[in-house]
Amino acid sequence: MSKEIINRVTNSKLKTFDLEEIYPEGKRVLFDVKNWLFQELVLKEKDFRASVKNHDWTQYKNSFVAVSCSVDAIIPSWALMLVASELMPFASKVVIGDLELLETVLYQELISFLDLKEFVNSPVIIKGCANKPIPDAAYAFLIEKLQPIATSILFGEACSTVPIYKSK
């Protein structure tokens, strides 16, 4: 006699949250100001401002842009702010920092506006495997939002989870 196989995961109250599902699609660009420095070392204000003025900013339309300098040079804050200001009308998002910071900021904003009503009083699995660059900080942002409302939080896949939190 064979017994019917019952999928206990499907029949459970477990709800899964996959950070990849909210991943903002769009081109990521690292804008490096090193090419606008004298000998990639010194910022000359007049030359730098000329480079900013003559640059085609439209190429960053709908892109997510991180503005930084990859060489060990002292860059005044106003210079990076000036570049960010020129990018604002075109880019979807601009940060001063690297691409990891850009992803972190994107996820922080997305998670802060999430409606998580469906997870109230439920056990939640935060899906672990990702094919997209999800920063570690995104998991902390999600925990911050879920912990006050979920009965428990697990990490991984339904077949293999690691407990993170259980309400008292």
KEVEXTI-180092 format. One record per residue (C-alpha): z negated, x negated, y; residue in one letter. Coordinates in steps of 0.1 Angstrom, whole numbers, plus 5000, padded with zeros to 4 digits. Layout:
+------+------+------+------+
|    w |    u |    v | resn |
+------+------+------+------+
|    Z |    X |    Y |    a |
...
+------+------+------+------+
// end
This chain:
+------+------+------+------+
|    w |    u |    v | resn |
+------+------+------+------+
| 5000 | 5000 | 5000 |    m |
| 5009 | 4987 | 5034 |    s |
| 4989 | 4996 | 5065 |    k |
| 5005 | 5003 | 5098 |    e |
| 5003 | 4973 | 5122 |    i |
| 4985 | 4983 | 5154 |    i |
| 4991 | 4964 | 5186 |    n |
| 4956 | 4962 | 5200 |    r |
| 4968 | 4945 | 5232 |    v |
| 4992 | 4973 | 5240 |    t |
| 4965 | 4999 | 5234 |    n |
| 4938 | 4981 | 5253 |    s |
| 4928 | 4986 | 5290 |    k |
| 4939 | 4950 | 5298 |    l |
| 4961 | 4947 | 5328 |    k |
| 4982 | 4916 | 5334 |    t |
| 4989 | 4900 | 5368 |    f |
| 5018 | 4876 | 5369 |    d |
| 5020 | 4855 | 5401 |    l |
| 5057 | 4848 | 5394 |    e |
| 5064 | 4885 | 5400 |    e |
| 5055 | 4881 | 5436 |    i |
| 5071 | 4847 | 5441 |    y |
| 5091 | 4849 | 5474 |    p |
| 5127 | 4841 | 5467 |    e |
| 5144 | 4819 | 5492 |    g |
| 5154 | 4783 | 5499 |    k |
| 5126 | 4758 | 5504 |    r |
| 5134 | 4729 | 5528 |    v |
| 5114 | 4698 | 5537 |    l |
| 5122 | 4689 | 5573 |    f |
| 5115 | 4652 | 5577 |    d |
| 5113 | 4639 | 5613 |    v |
| 5115 | 4603 | 5602 |    k |
| 5152 | 4601 | 5611 |    n |
| 5144 | 4610 | 5646 |    w |
| 5120 | 4580 | 5651 |    l |
| 5130 | 4547 | 5665 |    f |
| 5134 | 4524 | 5634 |    q |
| 5116 | 4552 | 5615 |    e |
| 5084 | 4540 | 5631 |    l |
| 5080 | 4550 | 5667 |    v |
| 5085 | 4583 | 5684 |    l |
| 5103 | 4579 | 5717 |    k |
| 5098 | 4612 | 5735 |    e |
| 5132 | 4613 | 5754 |    k |
| 5152 | 4605 | 5722 |    d |
| 5131 | 4628 | 5700 |    f |
| 5136 | 4657 | 5724 |    r |
| 5174 | 4650 | 5725 |    a |
| 5175 | 4651 | 5688 |    s |
| 5157 | 4684 | 5687 |    v |
| 5179 | 4699 | 5714 |    k |
| 5212 | 4688 | 5696 |    n |
| 5202 | 4699 | 5661 |    h |
| 5218 | 4729 | 5644 |    d |
| 5188 | 4751 | 5637 |    w |
| 5209 | 4779 | 5623 |    t |
| 5212 | 4762 | 5590 |    q |
| 5176 | 4771 | 5583 |    y |
| 5182 | 4808 | 5585 |    k |
| 5160 | 4827 | 5560 |    n |
| 5146 | 4795 | 5546 |    s |
| 5110 | 4785 | 5541 |    f |
| 5105 | 4752 | 5559 |    v |
| 5078 | 4725 | 5557 |    a |
| 5079 | 4701 | 5586 |    v |
| 5065 | 4666 | 5580 |    s |
| 5071 | 4629 | 5583 |    c |
| 5075 | 4609 | 5551 |    s |
| 5070 | 4575 | 5567 |    v |
| 5037 | 4560 | 5579 |    d |
| 5041 | 4566 | 5616 |    a |
| 5019 | 4581 | 5642 |    i |
| 5034 | 4614 | 5651 |    i |
| 5018 | 4634 | 5680 |    p |
| 5011 | 4670 | 5672 |    s |
| 5033 | 4682 | 5699 |    w |
| 5064 | 4667 | 5682 |    a |
| 5059 | 4687 | 5650 |    l |
| 5050 | 4718 | 5670 |    m |
| 5083 | 4713 | 5689 |    l |
| 5103 | 4713 | 5657 |    v |
| 5084 | 4743 | 5644 |    a |
| 5091 | 4761 | 5676 |    s |
| 5128 | 4756 | 5672 |    e |
| 5127 | 4767 | 5636 |    l |
| 5108 | 4799 | 5642 |    m |
| 5138 | 4821 | 5653 |    p |
| 5157 | 4812 | 5621 |    f |
| 5133 | 4804 | 5592 |    a |
| 5114 | 4830 | 5572 |    s |
| 5083 | 4808 | 5574 |    k |
| 5074 | 4774 | 5589 |    v |
| 5044 | 4752 | 5581 |    v |
| 5035 | 4717 | 5593 |    i |
| 5029 | 4699 | 5560 |    g |
| 5045 | 4694 | 5527 |    d |
| 5062 | 4717 | 5502 |    l |
| 5030 | 4723 | 5483 |    e |
| 5013 | 4735 | 5515 |    l |
| 5042 | 4757 | 5521 |    l |
| 5039 | 4774 | 5487 |    e |
| 5001 | 4777 | 5492 |    t |
| 5006 | 4794 | 5526 |    v |
| 5032 | 4818 | 5512 |    l |
| 5010 | 4828 | 5483 |    y |
| 4979 | 4831 | 5505 |    q |
| 4998 | 4856 | 5528 |    e |
| 5013 | 4875 | 5499 |    l |
| 4980 | 4879 | 5480 |    i |
| 4960 | 4889 | 5511 |    s |
| 4982 | 4920 | 5515 |    f |
| 4983 | 4930 | 5478 |    l |
| 4972 | 4965 | 5469 |    d |
| 4952 | 4960 | 5437 |    l |
| 4939 | 4995 | 5432 |    k |
| 4954 | 4996 | 5396 |    e |
| 4930 | 4967 | 5387 |    f |
| 4898 | 4985 | 5397 |    v |
| 4873 | 4986 | 5369 |    n |
| 4897 | 4970 | 5345 |    s |
| 4898 | 4938 | 5325 |    p |
| 4926 | 4916 | 5340 |    v |
| 4946 | 4888 | 5326 |    i |
| 4961 | 4864 | 5351 |    i |
| 4992 | 4852 | 5334 |    k |
| 4991 | 4814 | 5328 |    g |
| 5026 | 4801 | 5321 |    c |
| 5050 | 4799 | 5350 |    a |
| 5085 | 4787 | 5356 |    n |
| 5082 | 4787 | 5393 |    k |
| 5061 | 4764 | 5415 |    p |
| 5029 | 4784 | 5418 |    i |
| 5002 | 4763 | 5436 |    p |
| 4967 | 4761 | 5420 |    d |
| 4953 | 4776 | 5452 |    a |
| 4971 | 4808 | 5445 |    a |
| 4949 | 4814 | 5415 |    y |
| 4918 | 4810 | 5436 |    a |
| 4932 | 4835 | 5462 |    f |
| 4939 | 4860 | 5434 |    l |
| 4904 | 4855 | 5419 |    i |
| 4889 | 4861 | 5454 |    e |
| 4907 | 4895 | 5455 |    k |
| 4902 | 4906 | 5419 |    l |
| 4866 | 4895 | 5412 |    q |
| 4849 | 4922 | 5433 |    p |
| 4870 | 4950 | 5416 |    i |
| 4878 | 4939 | 5380 |    a |
| 4854 | 4942 | 5351 |    t |
| 4865 | 4908 | 5337 |    s |
| 4892 | 4882 | 5345 |    i |
| 4909 | 4861 | 5318 |    l |
| 4935 | 4834 | 5321 |    f |
| 4965 | 4829 | 5299 |    g |
| 4985 | 4852 | 5276 |    e |
| 4972 | 4883 | 5259 |    a |
| 4973 | 4865 | 5226 |    c |
| 4953 | 4835 | 5238 |    s |
| 4931 | 4838 | 5269 |    t |
| 4903 | 4819 | 5285 |    v |
| 4875 | 4839 | 5301 |    p |
| 4870 | 4832 | 5338 |    i |
| 4847 | 4860 | 5350 |    y |
| 4828 | 4889 | 5336 |    k |
| 4810 | 4914 | 5359 |    s |
| 4772 | 4917 | 5353 |    k |
+------+------+------+------+
// end
